[in-house]
Amino acid sequence: MAPRGVGLLAALLILALCALVRGDKPSPCQCSRMNPHNRKNCGFPGITSDQCFNSGCCFDSTVPGVPWCFNPLPMQESEECVMEVSARRNCGYPGISPEDCASRNCCFSDVIPEVPWCFFPQSVQDCHY
């Protein structure tokens, strides 16, 4: 391969790696529904909101004494279902299937044991960055 081709290949490889590292900006509910005292740091001192969001993290500098750049809540199938586990209000019964839960127009997530797996959705009206 000619020297010119190696340089072009290296540049393309670097661009591809940068695209893989860059995270998707979390949804407003993934950020605003997080209790500030439960935030897990996702940045470094002096990080800007753009740098934070580009890392796939949330940014909120309005609460002193807690991380401003923090990991978002896990994404759910629907934005209405994104919430802290402590905010879940039971909508089913032990052992409910995802299909029965959906027939009640509720959210389903069985990732965390000993919490409601079928729970009422929340309005997205209150979600903001």
N, CA and C of each residue as an Amber inpcrd file, in Angstrom:
protein
   387
   0.8530000  -1.1720000   0.0000000   0.0000000   0.0000000   0.0000000
   0.8960000   1.2310000   0.0000000   0.5740000   2.1980000  -0.8010000
   1.3640000   3.4180000  -0.9120000   1.2610000   4.2340000   0.3670000
   2.2970000   5.0770000   0.6760000   2.2580000   5.8960000   1.8860000
   1.0040000   6.7600000   1.9720000   0.5410000   7.2570000   0.8490000
  -0.6640000   8.0940000   0.8400000  -1.8830000   7.2830000   1.2960000
  -1.9840000   6.0320000   0.8750000  -3.0880000   5.1620000   1.2540000
  -3.0710000   4.8160000   2.7330000  -1.8780000   4.6680000   3.3000000
  -1.7650000   4.3550000   4.7250000  -2.2780000   5.5340000   5.5550000
  -1.9220000   6.7350000   5.1630000  -2.3930000   7.9310000   5.8840000
  -3.8990000   8.0720000   5.8200000  -4.4780000   7.8220000   4.6650000
  -5.9260000   7.9010000   4.5070000  -6.6160000   6.8200000   5.3400000
  -6.0600000   5.6230000   5.3400000  -6.6160000   4.5390000   6.1290000
  -6.5490000   4.8710000   7.6250000  -5.4500000   5.4400000   8.0700000
  -5.3060000   5.8240000   9.4780000  -6.3200000   6.8920000   9.8570000
  -6.5200000   7.8760000   8.9860000  -7.4890000   8.9430000   9.2620000
  -8.9010000   8.3720000   9.3610000  -9.2540000   7.4660000   8.4680000
 -10.5750000   6.8500000   8.5130000 -10.7610000   6.0180000   9.7820000
  -9.7200000   5.3270000  10.1870000  -9.7820000   4.5230000  11.4020000
  -9.9940000   5.4140000  12.6270000  -9.3100000   6.5210000  12.6980000
  -9.4600000   7.4580000  13.8220000 -10.8710000   8.0250000  13.8580000
 -11.4110000   8.4140000  12.7180000 -12.7790000   8.9400000  12.6710000
 -13.7850000   7.8840000  13.1200000 -13.5860000   6.6520000  12.7100000
 -14.5040000   5.5730000  13.0960000 -14.4500000   5.3360000  14.6010000
 -13.2540000   5.3480000  15.1740000 -13.1200000   5.1620000  16.6170000
 -13.7670000   6.2990000  17.3940000 -13.6120000   7.5210000  16.9200000
 -14.2500000   8.6730000  17.5700000 -15.7690000   8.5330000  17.5410000
 -16.3020000   8.0580000  16.4450000 -17.7550000   7.8780000  16.3380000
 -18.2380000   6.8030000  17.3090000 -17.4540000   5.7630000  17.5250000
 -17.8430000   4.7110000  18.4540000 -17.7990000   5.1850000  19.9000000
 -16.8170000   6.0100000  20.2410000 -16.6530000   6.4790000  21.6180000
 -17.7220000   7.4920000  21.9840000 -18.1060000   8.3080000  21.0520000
 -19.0840000   9.3560000  21.3240000 -20.4240000   8.7330000  21.6920000
 -20.9790000   9.1330000  22.8270000 -22.2430000   8.5780000  23.2820000
 -23.4290000   9.3600000  22.7490000 -24.5730000   8.7310000  22.7760000
 -25.7960000   9.4230000  22.4080000 -26.2620000  10.2550000  23.5870000
 -26.8050000  11.4100000  23.2980000 -27.3250000  12.2790000  24.3540000
 -28.5250000  11.5880000  24.9980000 -28.5310000  11.4840000  26.3310000
 -29.6670000  10.8350000  26.9870000 -30.9410000  11.6600000  26.8310000
 -32.0720000  11.0150000  27.0230000 -33.3580000  11.7120000  26.9120000
 -33.5640000  12.6150000  28.1330000 -34.4330000  13.6170000  28.0190000
 -34.6910000  14.4910000  29.1640000 -35.1550000  13.7370000  30.4080000
 -36.0000000  12.7200000  30.2490000 -36.4870000  11.9790000  31.4180000
 -35.3750000  11.1720000  32.0770000 -34.4210000  10.6890000  31.2920000
 -33.3110000   9.9420000  31.8650000 -32.4740000  10.8280000  32.7880000
 -32.5160000  12.1270000  32.5640000 -31.7190000  13.0620000  33.3660000
 -32.5360000  13.7120000  34.4770000 -33.6910000  14.2580000  34.1450000
 -34.4370000  15.0590000  35.1200000 -35.1280000  14.2300000  36.1900000
 -35.3350000  12.9560000  35.9440000 -36.0130000  12.1130000  36.9460000
 -35.0330000  11.4660000  37.9250000 -33.7570000  11.7700000  37.7770000
 -32.7430000  11.2230000  38.6850000 -32.7000000  12.0770000  39.9490000
 -32.8320000  11.4350000  41.1100000 -32.6950000  12.1360000  42.3760000
 -31.2580000  12.6570000  42.4510000 -31.0560000  13.9610000  42.6950000
 -29.6880000  14.5150000  42.7050000 -28.7360000  13.7740000  43.6440000
 -29.2370000  13.2590000  44.7530000 -28.3600000  12.5870000  45.7100000
 -28.0190000  11.1580000  45.2930000 -28.6270000  10.6690000  44.2200000
 -28.3080000   9.3370000  43.6820000 -27.4000000   9.4160000  42.4610000
 -26.9730000  10.6160000  42.1000000 -26.1360000  10.7850000  40.9020000
 -24.7800000  10.1250000  41.0730000 -24.3280000   9.4600000  40.0020000
 -22.9940000   8.8740000  39.9380000 -22.1870000   9.6850000  38.9360000
 -21.0370000  10.1840000  39.3750000 -20.2140000  11.0670000  38.5580000
 -19.8280000  10.4300000  37.2300000 -19.9240000  11.2290000  36.1710000
 -19.6500000  10.7410000  34.8200000 -18.6480000  11.6600000  34.1110000
 -18.0950000  12.6160000  34.8470000 -17.2120000  13.5760000  34.1980000
 -15.9790000  13.8730000  35.0190000 -15.4560000  15.0450000  34.8100000
 -14.2510000  15.5000000  35.4890000 -14.4680000  16.9550000  35.8850000
 -13.7030000  17.4690000  36.8490000 -13.8850000  18.8630000  37.2580000
 -13.7400000  19.8150000  36.0690000 -14.6980000  20.7080000  35.9260000
 -14.6580000  21.6920000  34.8510000 -15.2720000  21.2320000  33.5420000
 -15.8560000  20.0600000  33.4970000 -16.4620000  19.5650000  32.2520000
 -17.6070000  20.4880000  31.8400000 -17.7320000  20.7140000  30.5540000
 -18.8250000  21.5520000  30.0460000 -20.0430000  20.6700000  29.7800000
 -21.1920000  21.3070000  29.6380000 -22.4050000  20.5380000  29.3460000
 -22.2720000  19.8130000  28.0040000 -21.6700000  20.4490000  27.0100000
 -21.4890000  19.7950000  25.7050000 -20.5980000  18.5630000  25.8250000
 -19.4810000  18.6880000  26.5550000 -18.5880000  17.5450000  26.7400000
 -19.3110000  16.4120000  27.4640000 -20.0970000  16.7790000  28.4540000
 -20.8350000  15.7940000  29.2410000 -21.8640000  15.0650000  28.3690000
 -22.6940000  15.8240000  27.6610000 -23.7060000  15.2180000  26.7950000
 -23.0580000  14.3780000  25.6950000 -21.9260000  14.8360000  25.1540000
 -21.2300000  14.0860000  24.1100000 -20.6830000  12.7620000  24.6260000
 -20.5270000  12.6480000  25.9420000 -20.0830000  11.3970000  26.5600000
 -21.2530000  10.4620000  26.8520000 -22.4710000  10.9160000  26.5240000
 -23.6520000  10.1040000  26.7970000 -24.1630000  10.2620000  28.2130000
 -23.7740000  11.3620000  28.8680000 -24.1490000  11.6040000  30.2630000
 -25.1060000  12.7840000  30.3670000 -25.6430000  12.9820000  31.5600000
 -26.5470000  14.0940000  31.8600000 -25.7580000  15.2360000  32.4900000
 -26.2500000  16.4590000  32.3270000 -25.5950000  17.6220000  32.9390000
 -26.6580000  18.5100000  33.5640000 -26.4450000  18.8460000  34.8370000
 -27.3390000  19.7540000  35.5550000 -26.5280000  20.4330000  36.6490000
 -26.2850000  21.7220000  36.4800000 -25.4530000  22.4650000  37.4330000
 -26.2800000  23.2540000  38.4430000 -27.5740000  22.9760000  38.5530000
 -28.4340000  23.7680000  39.4380000 -28.4390000  23.2700000  40.8820000
 -27.9040000  22.0870000  41.1410000 -27.9220000  21.5390000  42.4990000
 -26.4930000  21.4950000  43.0270000 -26.1770000  22.3150000  44.0480000
 -24.8080000  22.3030000  44.5870000 -24.5470000  21.0480000  45.4240000
 -23.2780000  20.6580000  45.4770000 -22.8690000  19.5570000  46.3420000
 -23.0790000  18.1630000  45.7860000 -23.4900000  18.0480000  44.5250000
 -23.6740000  16.7470000  43.8800000 -23.0110000  16.8160000  42.5040000
 -22.7010000  15.6660000  41.8960000 -22.1070000  15.7100000  40.5500000
 -23.0210000  16.4320000  39.5510000 -22.4140000  17.2660000  38.7290000
 -23.1750000  17.9820000  37.6950000 -23.2370000  17.1680000  36.4070000
 -22.2270000  16.3740000  36.1540000 -22.2090000  15.4770000  35.0030000
 -22.3610000  14.0670000  35.5760000 -23.4560000  13.3940000  35.2250000
 -23.7730000  12.1310000  35.8930000 -24.3950000  11.1280000  34.9250000
 -24.3160000   9.8590000  35.3200000 -24.8860000   8.7830000  34.5030000
 -26.4050000   8.8980000  34.4620000 -27.0000000   8.7000000  33.2890000
 -28.4620000   8.7830000  33.1730000 -29.1510000   7.5350000  33.7150000
 -30.4500000   7.6640000  33.9400000 -31.2660000   6.4930000  34.2560000
 -31.2850000   5.5850000  33.0290000 -31.4640000   4.2910000  33.2190000
 -31.5040000   3.3860000  32.0580000 -32.6690000   3.7120000  31.1290000
 -32.4300000   3.5750000  29.8340000 -33.4750000   3.7900000  28.8410000
 -34.4800000   2.6500000  28.9290000 -35.7330000   2.9700000  28.7350000
 -36.8090000   1.9790000  28.7160000 -37.4360000   1.9840000  27.3230000
 -38.3740000   1.0720000  27.0950000 -39.0450000   1.0200000  25.7920000
 -39.7670000   2.3200000  25.4870000 -40.3140000   2.9430000  26.5180000
 -41.0790000   4.1700000  26.3500000 -40.5460000   5.2250000  27.3160000
 -40.5260000   6.4500000  26.8900000 -40.0420000   7.5540000  27.7250000
 -40.8550000   7.6640000  29.0180000 -42.1400000   7.3210000  28.9710000
 -42.9940000   7.3820000  30.1510000 -42.5700000   6.3760000  31.2180000
 -41.7710000   5.4020000  30.8440000 -41.3590000   4.3370000  31.7700000
 -39.9870000   4.5870000  32.3920000 -39.3120000   5.6560000  31.9960000
 -38.0080000   5.9870000  32.5570000 -38.2250000   6.6550000  33.9100000
 -37.7520000   5.9870000  34.9820000 -37.8820000   6.5450000  36.3300000
 -36.9890000   5.7520000  37.2730000 -36.7210000   6.3380000  38.4310000
 -35.9800000   5.6140000  39.4510000 -36.8670000   4.4950000  39.9830000
 -36.2510000   3.4350000  40.4380000 -36.9950000   2.2850000  40.9520000
 -37.8970000   2.7150000  42.1080000 -37.4210000   3.6330000  42.9410000
 -38.2090000   4.0850000  44.1020000 -39.4790000   4.8170000  43.6900000
 -39.5470000   5.2850000  42.4440000 -40.7290000   6.0140000  41.9680000
 -41.7810000   5.0790000  41.3590000 -41.4650000   3.8040000  41.2000000
 -42.4170000   2.8610000  40.5960000 -43.6250000   2.6400000  41.5030000
 -44.8120000   2.7270000  40.9040000 -46.0680000   2.3970000  41.5990000
 -46.6130000   1.1320000  40.9420000 -46.8190000   0.1150000  41.7460000
 -47.2020000  -1.1980000  41.2530000 -48.4890000  -1.1420000  40.4260000
 -48.4580000  -1.8200000  39.2930000 -49.6010000  -1.8630000  38.3850000
 -50.0110000  -3.3090000  38.1020000 -49.3770000  -4.2430000  38.7830000
 -49.6650000  -5.6390000  38.4860000 -49.6750000  -6.4970000  39.7230000
 -49.1670000  -7.7030000  39.5730000 -49.1340000  -8.6910000  40.6430000
 -47.8680000  -9.5220000  40.4430000 -47.4130000 -10.2170000  41.4990000
 -46.1970000 -11.0190000  41.3410000 -46.3340000 -12.0320000  40.2090000
 -45.3170000 -12.0750000  39.3580000 -45.3060000 -13.0300000  38.2540000
 -46.0520000 -12.5770000  37.0170000 -46.5200000 -11.3330000  36.9700000
 -47.2500000 -10.8410000  35.7920000 -46.3540000 -10.9170000  34.5570000
 -46.9350000 -11.2540000  33.4480000 -46.1750000 -11.3450000  32.1940000
 -46.0830000  -9.9620000  31.5610000 -45.0920000  -9.7620000  30.7080000
 -44.9950000  -8.4780000  29.9990000 -46.2700000  -8.1770000  29.1900000
 -46.8870000  -9.2110000  28.6380000 -48.0950000  -9.0090000  27.8300000
 -49.2680000  -8.5520000  28.6940000 -49.4550000  -9.1990000  29.8590000
 -50.5400000  -8.7840000  30.7610000 -50.3050000  -7.3680000  31.2770000
 -49.0570000  -7.0500000  31.5470000 -48.7200000  -5.6990000  32.0120000
 -49.0480000  -4.6760000  30.9200000 -48.6660000  -4.9740000  29.6820000
 -48.9420000  -4.0620000  28.5670000 -50.4430000  -3.9030000  28.3530000
 -51.2210000  -4.9720000  28.5920000 -52.6780000  -4.8740000  28.4120000
 -53.3010000  -3.9250000  29.4380000 -52.5780000  -3.6480000  30.5040000
 -53.0250000  -2.6840000  31.5220000 -52.4870000  -1.2780000  31.2200000
 -51.8120000  -1.1230000  30.0730000 -51.1770000   0.1370000  29.6790000
 -50.1280000   0.5790000  30.6870000 -49.3660000  -0.3970000  31.1730000
 -48.3290000  -0.1210000  32.1550000 -46.9510000  -0.4750000  31.5930000
 -45.9260000  -0.0980000  32.3250000 -44.5330000  -0.3520000  31.9580000
 -44.0790000  -1.6640000  32.5680000 -43.1450000  -2.3520000  31.8950000
 -42.6260000  -3.6150000  32.4070000 -41.1090000  -3.6150000  32.3050000
 -40.4540000  -3.9500000  33.4260000 -39.0060000  -4.1710000  33.4430000
 -38.6980000  -5.1350000  34.5760000 -38.1320000  -6.2870000  34.2250000
 -37.8180000  -7.2980000  35.2270000 -36.3230000  -7.4050000  35.5070000
 -35.6010000  -6.3180000  35.2720000 -34.1500000  -6.3140000  35.4360000
 -33.7470000  -6.3240000  36.9120000 -34.4950000  -5.6410000  37.7660000
 -34.1440000  -5.5090000  39.1810000 -35.0970000  -6.3670000  40.0170000
 -34.5560000  -7.2960000  40.8210000 -35.4300000  -8.1430000  41.6370000
 -36.0280000  -7.3770000  42.8220000 -37.1480000  -7.8870000  43.3060000
 -37.8090000  -7.4030000  44.5220000 -38.2980000  -5.9540000  44.4460000
 -38.6490000  -5.5200000  43.2510000 -39.3210000  -4.2270000  43.0440000
 -40.4650000  -4.4850000  42.0660000 -41.4420000  -3.5900000  41.9830000
 -42.5100000  -3.8090000  40.9900000 -41.9470000  -3.9010000  39.5710000
 -42.2790000  -4.9670000  38.8800000 -41.8600000  -5.1430000  37.4970000
 -42.8820000  -4.5480000  36.5400000 -44.1280000  -4.4850000  36.9680000
 -45.1920000  -3.8650000  36.1800000 -45.5920000  -2.6090000  36.9530000
 -45.4040000  -1.4550000  36.3460000 -45.6090000  -0.2030000  37.0720000
 -46.2370000   0.8560000  36.1740000 -46.9160000   1.7900000  36.8270000
 -47.6160000   2.8500000  36.0920000 -46.6200000   3.7830000  35.4150000
 -46.9230000   4.2080000  34.1980000 -46.0650000   5.1840000  33.5180000
 -46.2280000   6.5730000  34.1390000 -45.2720000   7.4400000  33.8510000
 -45.3380000   8.8350000  34.2850000 -45.3840000   9.7330000  33.0470000
 -46.0620000  10.8460000  33.1840000 -46.1520000  11.8070000  32.0840000
 -44.7620000  12.3450000  31.7450000 -44.5240000  12.5850000  30.4750000
 -43.2390000  13.1630000  30.0690000 -43.2850000  14.6920000  30.0930000
 -44.4110000  15.2540000  30.4810000 -44.5420000  16.7130000  30.5290000
 -43.5300000  17.3450000  31.4680000 -43.1390000  16.6170000  32.5390000
 -42.2480000  17.1900000  33.5400000 -40.7670000  16.9550000  33.2080000
 -40.4670000  16.3180000  32.0940000 -39.0720000  16.0280000  31.7400000
 -38.4600000  17.2170000  31.0010000 -37.2490000  17.5660000  31.4220000
 -36.5330000  18.6940000  30.8190000 -35.0410000  18.5120000  31.0790000
 -34.2210000  19.2310000  30.3270000 -32.7720000  19.1970000  30.5610000
 -32.4240000  20.2450000  31.5740000
